[in-house]
Each structure stands twice: as C-alpha cells, then as structure tokens.
Amino acid sequence: MFHPDGPTLPQLARQALSSTVRGYDLIAPRFDHTPFRTPDNLLQQVVDHLDPVDRAVDLCCGTGAGLQAIRPLVRQELVGVDFSEGMLDIARQRLAAGTGLKPTLVHQDVLAYDGEKRFDLVVSFGAFGHFLPKDQPALSRTIARALRPGGRFVFVTGRHPGALNPLTWAAWGFNAAMVLRNAVIRPPFIMYYLTFLWPDCVEPLSRAGLEVSIVHDGLSAPYQRAMLIEARKPSSP
C-alpha cells in the first residue's frame, strides 16, 4: 500500500489495533513510505524561512526527517524527542549518514520532556493529531519551557478547509472511526485530523506565554495550502 516498500493493509490494521506508541514501533521501518510522513519539499520550504541557530530541538521527531532538514542550520546542539523507540531507531540510521551535527535522540513522551538545555529553535512536524484538545495546553507549556528567551517555535498548520470541502468530510469520517475504535478497544490509538489549526492554535500557545504570528501563508503542501507559524518566547527585560 502507498509504495512497494510501504506498509500493507494487514500491517496498518495491526498498527490501528495497538496503542499509539506500539503502533509506531510496528510501522517505523516502513513509515517513510507512507503519506503520513511530512514531505521533503514541505520541510525544505520551512528551512528556507529559518536562520542559523546555535541549538534546536524537534519534538515528536519520528524517523528524523525534520532533524535531517534543519541540521545544516544548527551550529552547536541538535536534539530529537519521540515516544517511539522504533521511530528513533530509524532516525539513528538516517542521521548517521551525511555531514553536520550528530543529534542527541531522547526516548520520552514529549508532554513529560523538560531537558536542562534551552533552545533557540523548537520545531514539530506532522504530530499535532496525536494530542487531544485537552493535552494542547500541556504541549504548549512544554514548548515554552524548551525555548530560551527570544527563541522560536516554528511549525506548519492550516486553516479549516470548510464544511463543504470533501477533505473535511473525509477527516470527520476518519475522526469518527477513531472515536469509535477508542471507545471499544484499549489501549487507545490517538490520531485525529483537523487539529491545532489556525487560529485555534493561538490560544494555548498564548496562554503558555508565547507571541504567535504568521511567518508565511502559502506553503505548498499536500491537498491544500499550508501556513508557517512562529510562536516566540519574549526576551528577558
């Protein structure tokens, strides 16, 4: 399915019947050959809007595609955090090749992450569907803690496609299926669409003390136009 090296339908079904973490451990070797991985051309569009920094962290780094994209911009320290050891194994293999910094990979739930270092740049790609609305304030606080004063959280999102858009109905159908699945099967698999969209993402980030603005409204992304958003931690007085 998706690609000759991608997951088969039985493998996807096994993932869907597992917990979120176990599901990604199972699919990790084939994840980069699915449409769920952020495309390289979208990652490059993000990089094109970033300046070099000393320290950066990718929260929910998965198989390391985002780390690989931003690595040329990072001068001193690069960190990736993810709850799936299987995904981190693929990231280690990917990032062992090439030049640049060797990233530090941290096996941890992002909501529990509070490393000692503070970063100039925090990024996260394609992971917001794994955070229920009730967890978004905690995610925003984690991001704010990870930033040094003046540091930036940069991410891609979009506007709601609208009730008449077929993409909306497809997303609602998928979300309804996930609600039903999680009501009858334990442990849950948390994955929902239409999450952390603009402008809904502004409220939890602002409550965490970050100043949110649009960097670019017009990234080329699968299915629709995307937005590049910056949430900056105010500099110390």
Sine and cosine of phi, psi and omega as CSV:
sin_phi,cos_phi,sin_psi,cos_psi,sin_omega,cos_omega
0.00,0.00,0.58,-0.81,0.01,-1.00
0.96,0.30,-0.78,0.63,-0.16,-0.99
-0.35,-0.94,0.51,-0.86,0.00,-1.00
-0.81,0.58,-0.50,0.87,0.01,-1.00
-0.99,-0.12,0.08,1.00,-0.01,-1.00
-0.99,0.11,0.04,-1.00,-0.03,-1.00
-0.95,0.33,0.53,-0.85,0.10,-1.00
-0.99,0.10,0.20,-0.98,0.05,-1.00
-0.86,0.51,-0.70,0.71,0.06,-1.00
-0.87,0.50,-0.59,0.81,0.03,-1.00
-0.93,0.38,-0.64,0.77,0.06,-1.00
-0.91,0.41,-0.62,0.78,0.03,-1.00
-0.90,0.43,-0.65,0.76,0.04,-1.00
-0.90,0.44,-0.63,0.78,0.07,-1.00
-0.88,0.48,-0.72,0.70,-0.07,-1.00
-0.91,0.42,-0.40,0.92,-0.01,-1.00
-1.00,-0.06,0.02,1.00,0.01,-1.00
-0.99,-0.17,0.10,-1.00,0.17,-0.99
-0.93,0.37,0.23,-0.97,-0.01,-1.00
-0.85,0.53,-0.75,0.66,-0.04,-1.00
-0.90,0.44,-0.77,0.64,-0.03,-1.00
-0.88,0.47,-0.61,0.79,0.01,-1.00
-0.87,0.49,-0.66,0.75,0.02,-1.00
-0.97,0.25,-0.52,0.86,0.14,-0.99
-0.86,0.51,-0.66,0.75,-0.05,-1.00
-0.93,0.36,-0.66,0.75,-0.13,-0.99
-1.00,0.01,-0.14,0.99,-0.13,-0.99
-0.77,0.64,-0.74,0.68,-0.05,-1.00
-0.88,0.47,-0.35,0.94,-0.04,-1.00
-0.91,-0.41,0.03,1.00,-0.14,-0.99
-0.87,0.49,-0.63,0.78,-0.06,-1.00
-0.92,0.40,-0.18,0.98,0.03,-1.00
-0.96,-0.28,0.47,0.88,0.09,-1.00
-0.87,-0.49,0.33,-0.94,0.07,-1.00
-0.97,0.26,-0.01,1.00,-0.02,-1.00
-0.99,0.15,-0.29,0.96,0.02,-1.00
-0.99,0.16,0.73,-0.68,0.00,-1.00
-0.86,0.51,0.82,-0.58,-0.07,-1.00
-0.89,0.46,0.51,-0.86,0.00,-1.00
-0.87,0.49,-0.61,0.79,-0.04,-1.00
-0.92,0.39,-0.52,0.86,0.07,-1.00
-0.96,0.29,-0.65,0.76,0.07,-1.00
-0.86,0.51,-0.66,0.76,0.00,-1.00
-0.91,0.41,-0.59,0.81,0.05,-1.00
-0.89,0.46,-0.59,0.81,0.07,-1.00
-0.91,0.40,-0.74,0.67,-0.01,-1.00
-0.84,0.54,-0.60,0.80,-0.02,-1.00
-0.89,0.46,-0.32,0.95,0.00,-1.00
-0.97,-0.23,0.13,0.99,-0.04,-1.00
-0.94,-0.33,0.50,-0.87,0.10,-1.00
-0.98,-0.20,0.37,-0.93,0.09,-1.00
-0.85,0.52,0.58,-0.82,-0.01,-1.00
-0.69,-0.72,0.27,-0.96,0.05,-1.00
-0.98,0.18,-0.71,0.71,-0.10,-0.99
-0.71,-0.71,0.66,-0.75,0.00,-1.00
-0.57,-0.82,0.47,-0.88,0.05,-1.00
-0.69,-0.72,0.66,-0.75,0.09,-1.00
-0.95,-0.30,0.92,-0.38,0.02,-1.00
-1.00,0.05,0.76,-0.65,-0.14,-0.99
0.90,0.43,0.83,0.57,-0.15,-0.99
-0.96,0.27,-0.27,0.96,0.05,-1.00
0.84,0.54,-0.76,-0.65,-0.05,-1.00
-1.00,0.09,0.15,0.99,0.17,-0.99
1.00,-0.02,0.19,0.98,-0.01,-1.00
-0.89,0.45,-0.67,0.75,0.03,-1.00
-0.92,0.40,-0.66,0.75,0.05,-1.00
-0.87,0.50,-0.68,0.73,0.01,-1.00
-0.89,0.46,-0.62,0.78,-0.04,-1.00
-0.93,0.37,-0.66,0.75,-0.08,-1.00
-1.00,0.00,-0.19,0.98,-0.08,-1.00
-0.80,0.60,-0.65,0.76,0.00,-1.00
-0.89,0.45,-0.30,0.95,-0.03,-1.00
-1.00,0.00,-0.19,0.98,-0.19,-0.98
-0.98,-0.22,0.81,-0.59,-0.13,-0.99
-1.00,-0.05,-0.55,0.84,-0.18,-0.98
-0.86,-0.52,-0.71,0.71,-0.11,-0.99
-0.51,-0.86,0.73,-0.68,0.00,-1.00
-0.75,-0.66,0.79,-0.62,-0.09,-1.00
-0.78,-0.62,0.62,-0.79,0.14,-0.99
-0.82,-0.57,0.68,-0.74,-0.03,-1.00
-0.82,-0.57,0.74,-0.67,0.04,-1.00
-0.41,-0.91,0.47,-0.88,-0.03,-1.00
-1.00,0.02,-0.12,0.99,-0.05,-1.00
-0.97,-0.25,0.91,-0.42,0.04,-1.00
-0.91,0.41,-0.54,0.84,0.04,-1.00
-0.89,0.46,-0.69,0.72,0.04,-1.00
-0.91,0.42,-0.64,0.77,0.01,-1.00
-0.91,0.41,-0.55,0.84,0.06,-1.00
-0.87,0.50,-0.67,0.74,0.04,-1.00
-0.92,0.39,-0.63,0.78,0.04,-1.00
-0.87,0.49,-0.66,0.75,0.01,-1.00
-0.87,0.49,-0.68,0.74,0.01,-1.00
-0.91,0.42,-0.69,0.73,-0.03,-1.00
-0.89,0.46,-0.71,0.70,-0.16,-0.99
-1.00,0.06,-0.12,0.99,0.09,-1.00
-0.94,0.35,-0.44,0.90,0.01,-1.00
-1.00,-0.01,0.28,-0.96,0.07,-1.00
0.99,0.11,-0.01,-1.00,-0.04,-1.00
-0.96,-0.27,0.13,-0.99,0.02,-1.00
0.97,-0.24,-0.11,-0.99,-0.03,-1.00
-0.88,0.47,0.55,-0.83,0.17,-0.98
-1.00,0.03,0.91,-0.41,-0.06,-1.00
-0.93,0.36,0.48,-0.87,0.19,-0.98
-1.00,-0.02,0.82,-0.57,-0.02,-1.00
-0.96,-0.30,0.79,-0.61,-0.10,-1.00
-0.91,-0.41,0.84,-0.54,0.03,-1.00
-1.00,0.01,0.99,-0.17,-0.07,-1.00
-0.26,-0.97,0.51,-0.86,0.16,-0.99
-0.91,0.41,0.79,-0.62,-0.05,-1.00
-0.84,0.54,-0.58,0.81,-0.03,-1.00
-0.91,0.40,-0.32,0.95,0.03,-1.00
-0.98,-0.19,0.00,1.00,-0.10,-1.00
-0.97,0.24,0.78,-0.63,0.10,-1.00
-0.47,-0.89,0.92,0.39,0.00,-1.00
-0.89,0.45,0.36,-0.93,-0.03,-1.00
-0.94,0.34,-0.52,0.86,-0.04,-1.00
-0.98,0.22,0.45,-0.89,0.13,-0.99
-0.89,-0.46,0.58,-0.81,-0.23,-0.97
-0.90,-0.43,0.48,-0.88,0.11,-0.99
-0.97,0.24,-0.49,0.87,-0.09,-1.00
-0.64,-0.77,0.76,-0.64,0.17,-0.99
-0.88,-0.47,0.72,-0.69,0.09,-1.00
-0.77,-0.64,0.32,-0.95,0.13,-0.99
-0.39,-0.92,0.73,-0.69,-0.09,-1.00
-0.80,-0.59,0.85,-0.52,0.17,-0.99
0.93,0.36,0.38,0.93,-0.11,-0.99
-0.92,-0.39,-0.12,0.99,-0.17,-0.98
-0.92,0.39,-0.39,0.92,0.04,-1.00
-0.92,0.38,-0.18,0.98,0.02,-1.00
-1.00,-0.05,0.11,0.99,0.01,-1.00
-0.87,-0.50,0.90,-0.44,0.07,-1.00
-0.90,0.43,0.41,-0.91,0.01,-1.00
-0.78,0.62,-0.58,0.81,-0.01,-1.00
-0.93,0.37,-0.34,0.94,-0.01,-1.00
-1.00,-0.07,-0.18,0.98,-0.05,-1.00
-0.90,0.43,-0.60,0.80,0.10,-1.00
-0.88,0.47,-0.64,0.77,0.04,-1.00
-0.91,0.41,-0.64,0.76,0.07,-1.00
-0.87,0.49,-0.70,0.72,-0.01,-1.00
-0.90,0.44,-0.61,0.79,0.05,-1.00
-0.92,0.38,-0.62,0.79,0.07,-1.00
-0.86,0.50,-0.70,0.71,0.01,-1.00
-0.89,0.46,-0.72,0.70,-0.02,-1.00
-0.88,0.47,-0.64,0.76,0.03,-1.00
-0.89,0.45,-0.58,0.82,-0.07,-1.00
-0.96,0.27,-0.29,0.96,-0.07,-1.00
-1.00,-0.02,0.63,-0.77,0.20,-0.98
-0.98,0.21,0.31,-0.95,0.12,-0.99
-0.82,0.57,0.77,-0.64,-0.07,-1.00
1.00,0.04,-0.13,0.99,0.02,-1.00
-0.96,0.28,0.28,-0.96,-0.10,-0.99
-0.78,-0.62,0.66,-0.75,0.23,-0.97
-0.99,-0.16,0.86,-0.51,-0.05,-1.00
-0.87,-0.49,0.77,-0.64,-0.06,-1.00
-0.47,-0.88,0.26,-0.97,0.00,-1.00
-0.95,-0.31,0.72,-0.70,0.12,-0.99
-0.53,-0.85,-0.25,-0.97,0.02,-1.00
-0.46,-0.89,0.07,-1.00,0.13,-0.99
-1.00,0.05,0.34,-0.94,0.08,-1.00
-0.87,0.49,0.76,-0.65,-0.07,-1.00
-0.93,0.37,-0.20,0.98,0.04,-1.00
0.99,-0.17,0.51,-0.86,-0.13,-0.99
-0.91,0.42,-0.41,0.91,-0.04,-1.00
-1.00,-0.01,-0.09,1.00,-0.02,-1.00
-0.98,0.19,0.75,-0.66,0.03,-1.00
-0.85,0.53,-0.48,0.88,0.04,-1.00
-0.89,0.46,-0.58,0.81,0.02,-1.00
-0.90,0.44,-0.71,0.70,-0.02,-1.00
-0.91,0.40,-0.60,0.80,0.05,-1.00
-0.91,0.43,-0.68,0.74,0.01,-1.00
-0.92,0.40,-0.68,0.73,0.04,-1.00
-0.88,0.48,-0.64,0.77,0.02,-1.00
-0.90,0.44,-0.70,0.72,0.04,-1.00
-0.88,0.47,-0.73,0.69,-0.02,-1.00
-0.88,0.48,-0.63,0.78,0.02,-1.00
-0.90,0.44,-0.64,0.77,0.03,-1.00
-0.90,0.44,-0.61,0.79,0.01,-1.00
-0.94,0.34,-0.60,0.80,0.07,-1.00
-0.88,0.48,-0.72,0.70,0.02,-1.00
-0.90,0.44,-0.71,0.70,0.01,-1.00
-0.85,0.52,-0.70,0.71,-0.05,-1.00
-0.96,0.27,-0.30,0.95,0.06,-1.00
-0.98,0.21,-0.41,0.91,-0.11,-0.99
-0.90,-0.44,-0.23,0.97,-0.05,-1.00
-0.82,-0.57,0.73,-0.69,0.08,-1.00
-0.84,-0.54,0.58,-0.82,-0.03,1.00
-0.96,0.27,0.29,-0.96,-0.04,-1.00
-0.96,0.29,0.38,-0.92,0.19,-0.98
-0.91,-0.41,0.92,-0.39,-0.10,-1.00
-1.00,-0.07,0.95,-0.32,0.08,-1.00
-0.35,-0.94,0.92,-0.38,-0.02,-1.00
-0.70,-0.71,0.49,-0.87,0.06,-1.00
-0.99,-0.11,0.18,-0.98,0.00,-1.00
0.88,0.47,0.70,0.72,-0.02,-1.00
-0.91,-0.42,0.52,-0.85,0.06,-1.00
0.82,0.57,0.63,0.78,0.01,-1.00
-0.98,0.18,0.28,-0.96,0.12,-0.99
-0.99,0.13,0.72,-0.69,0.08,1.00
-0.99,-0.11,0.15,0.99,-0.07,-1.00
-0.87,0.49,-0.51,0.86,-0.03,-1.00
-0.93,0.38,-0.30,0.95,-0.08,-1.00
-0.92,0.39,-0.65,0.76,-0.12,-0.99
-0.88,0.47,-0.80,0.60,-0.01,-1.00
-0.91,0.41,-0.58,0.81,0.02,-1.00
-0.93,0.37,-0.65,0.76,0.02,-1.00
-0.91,0.41,-0.64,0.77,0.03,-1.00
-0.90,0.44,-0.44,0.90,0.05,-1.00
-0.99,0.14,0.01,1.00,0.08,-1.00
1.00,-0.09,0.27,0.96,-0.04,-1.00
-0.97,-0.23,0.53,-0.85,0.01,-1.00
-0.99,-0.15,0.90,-0.43,-0.20,-0.98
-0.97,-0.24,0.70,-0.71,0.03,-1.00
-0.48,-0.87,0.31,-0.95,0.06,-1.00
-1.00,0.05,0.80,-0.59,0.09,-1.00
-1.00,0.06,-0.71,0.71,-0.02,-1.00
-0.44,-0.90,0.78,-0.62,0.02,-1.00
-0.92,-0.38,1.00,0.05,-0.01,-1.00
0.37,-0.93,0.45,0.89,0.10,-1.00
-0.92,0.38,0.59,-0.81,0.07,-1.00
-0.99,0.12,0.90,-0.44,-0.06,-1.00
-0.73,-0.69,0.32,-0.95,0.06,-1.00
-0.84,0.54,0.72,-0.70,0.15,-0.99
0.98,0.18,-0.60,0.80,-0.03,-1.00
-0.31,-0.95,0.17,-0.99,0.03,-1.00
-0.94,0.35,0.60,-0.80,-0.03,-1.00
-0.88,-0.47,0.23,-0.97,-0.03,-1.00
-0.86,-0.51,0.63,-0.78,0.12,-0.99
-0.98,-0.20,0.86,-0.51,-0.12,-0.99
-0.90,-0.43,0.59,-0.81,0.07,-1.00
-0.86,-0.51,0.74,-0.67,0.12,-0.99
-0.87,-0.50,0.95,-0.31,-0.12,-0.99
-0.99,-0.16,0.68,-0.73,0.12,-0.99
-0.99,0.10,0.83,-0.55,-0.06,-1.00
-0.84,0.54,0.58,-0.82,0.05,-1.00
-0.94,0.35,0.46,-0.89,0.04,-1.00
-0.90,0.43,0.58,-0.82,0.02,-1.00
-0.84,0.54,0.00,0.00,0.00,0.00
